[in-house]
Amino acid sequence: MRPTLVAEVRFAEWTRDGHVRQASFHAMRTDKPAKEIRRETRRSGAVDSSKEMPSMQKSSALPVKITHGERVMDTHSGVTKLELAEYYDAVSHWMLPHLADRPVAVLRAPEGIGGEMFFQKHAAKTITGVHMLDPALDPDHEPLMQIDDTRGLVGAVQMGSVELHTWNARSDLIERPDRVIFDLDPGKGVTFAQIVEGAQLIRGLLEELGLKAFVKTSGGKGLHVVTPLARRHEWDFAKGFAEAVAKHMAHVFPDRFTATMGPKHRVGKCFIDYLRNYRGATTVCAYSARAREGMAVSMPVHWEELSDLPGADAWTVRNALDRLTALKEDPWADYIKASQQRVTKTMLDRLGR
């Protein structure tokens, strides 16, 4: 074939035999003739290789221009603003199914995570690619925000965003949550192995009730156990169920769990944070970076992987793509299938007993 057209394609990496992995079409290009296109190679010494993301092809054409890309967002790891934008660009294929169609809040760190940071839930100012939702969804405030594509992800980074947090409902049916999240927040003296055991115990209870659960690292210290639901329950019902599970676990395993807020109540225990499930509450999105030293990310995992993990911050902006490209199966492949499960009165009665 004779090449005549030019297309821009984003992808995760080159394979050893010269193919691109996880490619997605972005746009046709008319600004360059086909005969000028060559595979780009990095010149020796041009970049500090210790600060490169392994196995990640860095796009020369992000969907949003990044200014001050050299700004160091985390002095501990040296991750720059441009690197963070490139991470979100590369991981968008995995992240958008968990992010799109939901109200989103962002944690912004315009000067890096060592400077002033603030949490933004409403569209006080326009962010490139970020949609403003109907103001009626959250009266008496500026409109809620939503990110549905890679342009919005990278646009959020351009405005200094590091973390992205999502509601437990989608914006088209915002009064009907589609999941319940149990955030295991360890207290002083709790090891990661104990957190893993706690997550597995919660999974066992949910399975006994007939509900399938999924797990992801928080990117901080704990784990998130996520139970998808059919969009038939109201917020109070979903939160009530989460509270019932948390209190049941604290009652049965008082040496392991607490359902009461406050540092003094969680010494040597995991606090099961069920308050992530009320209307307007958010939880860090899967694959989101965290504004912490090392720039770890929240990573979905197989239940069978948990016991081998060194901690909830095992993956970072710089090694997350290595994991994803090496995966043979999405750890949450059955999530959509499980999204029709319901909490029944019988389940609540069993928890009460």
C-alpha positions as CSV (number, residue, x, y, z in Angstrom):
1,M,0.0,0.0,0.0
2,R,1.1,3.6,-0.6
3,P,0.7,5.8,2.4
4,T,-1.3,8.9,1.7
5,L,-3.3,9.8,4.8
6,V,-2.0,10.8,8.2
7,A,-3.8,9.8,11.4
8,E,-3.0,10.6,15.0
9,V,-3.2,7.6,17.3
10,R,-2.6,7.3,21.1
11,F,-1.2,4.2,22.5
12,A,0.4,2.7,25.6
13,E,3.7,1.4,24.2
14,W,5.6,-0.2,21.3
15,T,5.7,-4.0,21.4
16,R,9.0,-5.8,20.7
17,D,7.9,-6.6,17.2
18,G,7.1,-3.0,16.3
19,H,3.3,-2.9,16.9
20,V,1.5,-0.4,19.1
21,R,-0.4,-1.7,22.1
22,Q,-3.8,-0.4,23.3
23,A,-4.1,2.0,20.3
24,S,-7.0,4.3,19.9
25,F,-7.8,6.7,17.0
26,H,-7.7,10.4,17.9
27,A,-7.9,12.4,14.7
28,M,-6.9,12.8,11.1
29,R,-4.0,15.1,10.4
30,T,-3.9,17.5,7.4
31,D,-0.9,19.6,8.6
32,K,1.8,17.1,7.5
33,P,2.3,15.1,4.4
34,A,2.6,11.3,4.8
35,K,6.1,11.2,3.4
36,E,7.4,13.2,6.4
37,I,6.1,10.8,9.1
38,R,8.8,8.8,10.8
39,R,8.8,6.8,14.0
40,E,10.1,9.2,16.7
41,T,13.0,8.2,18.9
42,R,14.3,9.9,21.9
43,R,17.8,11.4,21.6
44,S,20.3,10.1,24.0
45,G,20.7,12.4,27.1
46,A,17.7,14.5,26.2
47,V,15.7,13.5,29.3
48,D,16.6,12.3,32.8
49,S,15.7,8.6,32.4
50,S,15.3,8.2,36.1
51,K,12.1,10.4,35.9
52,E,10.5,8.6,32.9
53,M,7.4,6.4,33.2
54,P,8.5,2.9,32.2
55,S,6.7,1.4,29.3
56,M,4.6,4.4,28.6
57,Q,4.7,6.0,25.1
58,K,4.5,9.8,25.8
59,S,2.3,11.6,23.4
60,S,3.7,14.6,21.6
61,A,0.1,15.8,21.0
62,L,-1.9,15.9,24.2
63,P,-5.5,17.0,23.6
64,V,-5.0,20.1,25.8
65,K,-1.8,22.3,25.9
66,I,0.0,22.0,29.2
67,T,1.7,25.1,30.4
68,H,4.5,25.0,33.0
69,G,4.8,21.3,32.3
70,E,8.2,21.3,33.9
71,R,6.6,22.2,37.3
72,V,7.5,19.5,39.9
73,M,4.2,18.2,41.4
74,D,5.9,16.0,43.9
75,T,9.4,16.7,45.1
76,H,9.7,13.2,46.5
77,S,9.4,11.4,43.2
78,G,10.1,14.3,40.9
79,V,6.9,13.8,38.9
80,T,6.1,16.9,36.8
81,K,2.9,18.4,35.7
82,L,3.6,17.2,32.1
83,E,4.2,13.7,33.3
84,L,0.9,13.7,35.3
85,A,-0.9,14.9,32.2
86,E,0.7,12.2,30.1
87,Y,-0.2,9.6,32.7
88,Y,-3.9,10.5,32.6
89,D,-3.8,10.6,28.8
90,A,-2.3,7.1,28.6
91,V,-4.6,5.6,31.3
92,S,-7.8,7.2,30.0
93,H,-8.9,4.0,28.2
94,W,-9.0,2.3,31.6
95,M,-10.2,5.2,33.7
96,L,-13.1,6.7,31.8
97,P,-15.5,3.8,32.4
98,H,-15.3,4.6,36.1
99,L,-15.2,8.4,35.6
100,A,-17.5,9.3,32.7
101,D,-21.2,10.2,33.3
102,R,-20.7,10.9,37.0
103,P,-20.4,14.1,38.9
104,V,-16.7,14.6,39.7
105,A,-14.8,16.6,42.2
106,V,-11.1,17.5,41.9
107,L,-8.3,18.0,44.3
108,R,-6.2,20.8,42.9
109,A,-2.6,21.6,43.7
110,P,-1.6,24.5,41.4
111,E,1.9,24.7,42.9
112,G,2.4,21.0,43.6
113,I,1.4,18.9,46.5
114,G,3.8,20.7,48.8
115,G,1.8,23.9,48.3
116,E,-1.7,25.0,48.9
117,M,-4.3,22.4,47.8
118,F,-8.1,22.7,47.7
119,F,-11.1,20.5,46.9
120,Q,-13.4,21.7,44.1
121,K,-16.9,20.1,43.7
122,H,-18.5,22.8,41.6
123,A,-17.6,24.6,38.4
124,A,-16.5,27.9,39.8
125,K,-14.5,28.5,36.6
126,T,-14.4,26.7,33.3
127,I,-11.9,23.9,32.9
128,T,-11.1,22.8,29.4
129,G,-13.0,19.7,28.5
130,V,-14.9,19.6,31.8
131,H,-18.7,19.7,31.4
132,M,-21.0,21.7,33.7
133,L,-24.1,19.8,34.7
134,D,-27.7,21.1,35.1
135,P,-27.7,23.4,38.1
136,A,-30.9,21.8,39.2
137,L,-29.0,18.7,40.2
138,D,-27.4,20.6,43.1
139,P,-29.4,23.7,43.8
140,D,-27.9,26.8,45.5
141,H,-24.4,26.0,44.2
142,E,-22.5,26.5,41.0
143,P,-23.1,23.6,38.6
144,L,-21.6,20.2,39.3
145,M,-18.8,19.0,37.0
146,Q,-18.4,16.0,34.8
147,I,-15.4,14.6,32.8
148,D,-16.4,12.3,29.9
149,D,-13.2,12.1,27.8
150,T,-9.5,12.4,27.6
151,R,-9.6,16.0,26.8
152,G,-11.4,16.7,30.1
153,L,-8.9,14.6,32.0
154,V,-5.9,16.4,30.7
155,G,-7.7,19.7,30.9
156,A,-8.1,19.1,34.7
157,V,-4.4,18.6,35.0
158,Q,-3.7,21.8,33.2
159,M,-5.7,23.6,35.9
160,G,-3.6,21.9,38.6
161,S,-5.8,18.9,39.4
162,V,-4.1,15.9,40.8
163,E,-7.0,13.7,42.2
164,L,-10.4,13.0,40.8
165,H,-13.2,11.9,43.0
166,T,-16.6,10.6,41.8
167,W,-20.1,10.3,43.1
168,N,-21.8,6.9,43.7
169,A,-24.4,7.8,41.1
170,R,-24.5,8.8,37.4
171,S,-25.8,12.2,36.5
172,D,-28.7,11.0,34.3
173,L,-30.3,9.4,37.4
174,I,-28.6,11.1,40.2
175,E,-31.1,10.2,43.0
176,R,-30.4,6.5,42.4
177,P,-26.9,5.4,43.5
178,D,-25.4,2.5,41.5
179,R,-22.8,1.3,44.0
180,V,-21.9,1.2,47.7
181,I,-18.3,1.7,48.8
182,F,-16.7,0.6,52.1
183,D,-13.5,2.5,52.7
184,L,-11.2,0.7,55.1
185,D,-9.2,3.4,56.9
186,P,-6.5,1.9,59.2
187,G,-5.8,3.3,62.6
188,K,-2.5,3.5,64.3
189,G,-0.7,0.1,64.6
190,V,-2.7,-1.6,61.8
191,T,-0.6,-3.5,59.2
192,F,-1.5,-3.8,55.6
193,A,-1.9,-7.5,56.1
194,Q,-4.6,-6.7,58.6
195,I,-6.3,-4.4,56.2
196,V,-6.3,-7.1,53.5
197,E,-7.9,-9.6,56.0
198,G,-10.5,-7.0,56.9
199,A,-11.4,-6.5,53.2
200,Q,-11.7,-10.2,52.7
201,L,-14.0,-10.5,55.7
202,I,-16.3,-7.8,54.3
203,R,-16.3,-9.6,51.0
204,G,-17.2,-12.8,52.7
205,L,-20.2,-11.1,54.4
206,L,-21.4,-9.5,51.2
207,E,-21.1,-12.8,49.3
208,E,-23.1,-14.5,52.1
209,L,-25.8,-11.9,51.5
210,G,-25.6,-12.7,47.8
211,L,-23.7,-9.6,46.6
212,K,-20.6,-9.6,44.5
213,A,-17.9,-7.1,45.6
214,F,-14.7,-5.7,44.0
215,V,-11.6,-4.2,45.5
216,K,-9.1,-1.5,44.7
217,T,-6.2,0.1,46.5
218,S,-6.8,3.6,47.7
219,G,-3.4,4.9,46.7
220,G,-3.0,5.9,50.3
221,K,-3.1,3.4,53.3
222,G,-6.3,1.5,52.9
223,L,-8.6,-0.4,50.5
224,H,-11.9,0.3,48.9
225,V,-14.5,-2.6,48.7
226,V,-17.0,-1.7,46.0
227,T,-20.4,-3.3,45.5
228,P,-22.3,-2.3,42.3
229,L,-26.0,-2.0,42.5
230,A,-29.0,-1.7,40.2
231,R,-30.2,1.9,40.1
232,R,-33.3,1.2,42.1
233,H,-32.4,2.3,45.6
234,E,-32.6,5.8,47.0
235,W,-29.6,7.4,48.8
236,D,-30.9,6.9,52.3
237,F,-31.5,3.2,51.6
238,A,-28.0,2.7,50.2
239,K,-26.3,4.5,53.0
240,G,-28.4,2.6,55.6
241,F,-27.3,-0.7,54.1
242,A,-23.6,0.4,54.2
243,E,-24.0,1.5,57.8
244,A,-25.6,-1.8,58.7
245,V,-22.7,-3.7,57.2
246,A,-20.2,-1.6,58.9
247,K,-21.8,-1.9,62.3
248,H,-22.4,-5.6,61.9
249,M,-18.7,-6.1,61.2
250,A,-17.7,-4.0,64.2
251,H,-20.0,-6.0,66.4
252,V,-18.8,-9.4,65.2
253,F,-15.1,-8.4,65.1
254,P,-14.7,-5.7,67.7
255,D,-10.9,-6.3,67.8
256,R,-10.6,-5.6,64.0
257,F,-13.2,-3.0,63.1
258,T,-14.9,0.2,64.3
259,A,-17.8,2.0,62.7
260,T,-17.2,5.1,64.9
261,M,-15.3,8.1,63.5
262,G,-12.3,9.6,65.3
263,P,-8.7,8.5,65.8
264,K,-9.2,7.3,69.3
265,H,-11.7,4.7,68.2
266,R,-9.5,3.2,65.5
267,V,-6.3,2.5,67.3
268,G,-5.3,-1.0,66.3
269,K,-8.5,-1.3,64.1
270,C,-9.8,-0.4,60.7
271,F,-12.5,2.2,60.5
272,I,-15.2,1.1,58.0
273,D,-16.1,4.4,56.5
274,Y,-19.7,4.0,55.3
275,L,-20.2,7.8,55.1
276,R,-18.9,7.6,51.5
277,N,-22.4,6.6,50.5
278,Y,-24.6,9.6,51.2
279,R,-25.8,12.0,48.5
280,G,-22.9,14.3,47.4
281,A,-20.1,12.2,49.0
282,T,-17.2,11.2,46.8
283,T,-14.5,8.6,46.6
284,V,-11.2,8.8,44.7
285,C,-11.8,7.3,41.2
286,A,-10.1,4.1,40.0
287,Y,-6.7,4.9,38.4
288,S,-6.7,8.5,39.9
289,A,-3.3,9.7,41.2
290,R,-3.1,10.7,44.8
291,A,-1.7,14.0,46.1
292,R,0.8,12.2,48.3
293,E,4.6,11.7,48.3
294,G,5.4,9.2,45.5
295,M,2.2,9.9,43.5
296,A,0.6,6.5,44.0
297,V,-2.6,5.7,42.2
298,S,-5.9,4.0,43.2
299,M,-5.7,0.6,41.4
300,P,-8.4,-2.1,40.9
301,V,-7.0,-5.5,41.7
302,H,-8.0,-9.2,41.7
303,W,-9.0,-10.4,45.2
304,E,-6.3,-13.1,44.7
305,E,-3.6,-10.4,44.4
306,L,-4.2,-8.7,47.7
307,S,-2.1,-11.0,49.9
308,D,1.0,-10.3,47.6
309,L,0.7,-6.5,47.7
310,P,3.3,-4.6,49.7
311,G,0.8,-1.8,50.4
312,A,-2.1,0.3,49.1
313,D,0.4,2.6,47.4
314,A,2.0,-0.2,45.3
315,W,1.4,1.5,42.0
316,T,2.3,5.0,41.1
317,V,2.1,7.4,38.1
318,R,5.3,5.9,36.9
319,N,4.6,2.1,37.1
320,A,0.8,1.8,36.7
321,L,0.9,1.5,33.0
322,D,3.4,-1.4,33.3
323,R,0.9,-3.2,35.3
324,L,-2.0,-2.5,33.0
325,T,-0.2,-3.5,29.8
326,A,0.9,-6.8,31.5
327,L,-2.6,-7.7,32.7
328,K,-4.2,-10.7,31.0
329,E,-7.7,-9.8,32.3
330,D,-9.3,-6.7,33.8
331,P,-9.6,-7.4,37.5
332,W,-13.1,-5.8,37.4
333,A,-14.2,-7.6,34.2
334,D,-17.4,-8.8,35.8
335,Y,-18.4,-5.4,37.2
336,I,-21.0,-4.6,34.6
337,K,-22.6,-8.0,35.0
338,A,-22.9,-7.4,38.7
339,S,-24.4,-4.0,38.3
340,Q,-28.0,-5.4,38.4
341,Q,-27.8,-6.8,41.9
342,R,-30.1,-5.4,44.6
343,V,-30.2,-5.0,48.3
344,T,-33.3,-6.7,49.7
345,K,-35.2,-6.5,52.9
346,T,-34.2,-10.0,53.7
347,M,-30.5,-9.0,53.5
348,L,-31.2,-6.1,55.9
349,D,-33.1,-8.4,58.3
350,R,-30.2,-10.9,58.3
351,L,-27.8,-8.1,59.2
352,G,-30.1,-7.0,62.0
353,R,-30.2,-10.4,63.4
